Amino acid sequence: MFMILELNITSPAEPTQVAGGFATREDALMAVKRYLKSFKVSGHNSEESYWWARDSDGLRRCWISPA
């Protein structure tokens, strides 16, 4: 099982789970890409080990984690 975690860079809070319960990493990858489409500005690092998005609340970082 895999889940998607998000960290708001401007907040000292722990990462929050935005989606989870995916059977494969590929399913989680499709879900994180759908999630990022809700932001006007987003991207990923070259290895696709994390994704980022920017909105009025600041910069967010998302990644896929084993549950």
C-alpha positions as CSV (number, residue, x, y, z in Angstrom):
1,M,0.0,0.0,0.0
2,F,1.1,3.5,-0.8
3,M,0.0,7.0,0.4
4,I,0.6,10.6,-0.7
5,L,2.1,12.9,1.9
6,E,2.3,16.7,1.7
7,L,4.4,19.1,3.6
8,N,3.6,22.9,3.6
9,I,7.1,24.5,3.7
10,T,5.8,27.6,5.4
11,S,4.3,25.7,8.3
12,P,6.2,23.9,11.1
13,A,3.5,21.1,11.1
14,E,4.3,17.5,10.3
15,P,3.5,16.2,6.8
16,T,-0.2,15.4,6.2
17,Q,-1.7,12.5,4.3
18,V,-3.6,13.9,1.3
19,A,-4.5,10.5,-0.3
20,G,-3.7,6.9,0.5
21,G,-4.6,3.3,0.1
22,F,-3.1,2.8,-3.3
23,A,-2.2,-0.8,-4.1
24,T,0.7,0.1,-6.4
25,R,3.1,3.0,-6.7
26,E,1.9,3.5,-10.2
27,D,-1.7,4.1,-8.9
28,A,-0.3,6.6,-6.4
29,L,1.8,8.3,-9.1
30,M,-1.4,8.9,-11.2
31,A,-3.2,10.2,-8.1
32,V,-0.4,12.7,-7.2
33,K,-0.4,14.0,-10.8
34,R,-4.2,14.5,-10.6
35,Y,-3.8,16.3,-7.3
36,L,-1.2,18.7,-8.6
37,K,-3.4,19.7,-11.5
38,S,-5.5,21.6,-8.9
39,F,-2.6,24.1,-8.5
40,K,-1.7,26.7,-11.1
41,V,2.1,26.1,-10.6
42,S,3.6,22.7,-9.9
43,G,6.5,20.5,-10.9
44,H,8.8,17.7,-9.8
45,N,12.4,16.9,-9.4
46,S,14.2,15.0,-12.3
47,E,14.0,11.6,-10.5
48,E,10.2,12.1,-9.7
49,S,10.9,11.3,-6.1
50,Y,9.0,14.4,-5.0
51,W,6.6,16.9,-6.5
52,W,6.0,20.6,-5.5
53,A,3.2,23.0,-5.9
54,R,2.8,26.7,-5.1
55,D,-0.4,28.5,-4.2
56,S,-1.4,31.5,-2.0
57,D,-0.5,29.5,1.1
58,G,3.1,29.0,-0.1
59,L,5.2,26.1,-1.3
60,R,4.1,22.5,-0.8
61,R,6.1,19.4,-1.3
62,C,4.4,16.0,-2.0
63,W,5.8,12.5,-2.1
64,I,4.7,8.9,-2.3
65,S,5.3,6.8,0.8
66,P,4.7,3.2,1.6
67,A,1.8,2.8,4.1
